[in-house]
Amino acid sequence: ALCAISGSVNGEDFFDFIVNDVVSGFDSFPQANGVLVMDNTSIHKSEALCQVV
């Protein structure tokens, strides 16, 4: 785990995590393509997040 957060996470915090910690690390995988799997909770559905991933 990259970090542990006590309590709930809002959309802004989740977006920052995806941009700064997850997507930025995709290039470090051994394969050419990374896969990001998310469920359908509302914080995963922002337009800004769709543009990033």
Buried (B, 14 or more C-beta within 10 A) or exposed (E): EEEEEEEEEEBEEBBEBBBEEBBEEBEEEEEEEEEEEEEEEEBBEBEEBEEEE
